[in-house]
Structure formats: structure tokens, C-alpha cells
Amino acid sequence: SDVSAHPHQFVDAKAVLLTDQDGHLKAIEAAFAMDETESLYIASEFGLDPDGPLTEAQSVEVGRAYAEGYEQFNWFTHPRRGDDALAQSAPQDARASMYDGVLTIR
């Protein structure tokens, strides 16, 4: 698989493939944990406590901002079946969390 990153960000990414009862892909649950420098920058931009935790409103606000911002990159998710790209919808219920100086978007 191909992996690339923004040149000044280091992100730990995790994906879980969710299937229906017949084993067909129905969703991809992704989590992006930002490096501490990016996390501190985002905390500053949104007025967050860098040690967390976030309030529900902050979690939704930051999650929504990232989901909207990542849209231009197709949410860093490019599912394919063979040579054919699979259609996908926008992320649903994007949330952010902040613990020990690390921001994670799910």
C-alpha cells in the first residue's frame, strides 16, 4: 500500500474495516493521532486544554473541522476493488479527543 504524510506532521493512523453480516465492507472506522507538536498547535487554535479531556462540544467542533478539512484529500481513504475506486460518503460523527498532549480524530 502507498503511504504519505504532510511534511510537518507525523500521524499514527489506524483503520478498522466494518462489514455487514455477509462480509461486505460497510464502513471504515479511522483514527488519526497527531504528533505532540501538531496537537499543541490545534489546542492553541481551538482554545483547548492540551492535556485534555475535551468537552463534548469541543470534541464535535474539532472533529467536524477536521472532517471538513480532510474532504479535499478524500479523507485520506481511497478504497478500491481491483482497479475500481469505491464510492464513499463523508465521515459520520467525527469526534476528537485529547489526552496527555495528543489529539486524536476518529
C-alpha angles and dihedrals in degrees: 000000000000120000128185136166140199105266096242100038130075113199132183105215127195129180132189118195111220117203136190123240090277093054096254118142110256103164146356116225106205133185126191116194110196124217116257094259094053090043091054091048092051091045088055093046093051098035093245131156101252091214092053157172104184123218117244090255092052091047092053094043095051093040091052092047092052094045090052093044094048091052090087088060093046087251089291086279122115110171115190138181104209105310094339122098113226120228115248137185130226118281115276125218095000110192137180130211132189122203129161092349096309122116116207125190117202 
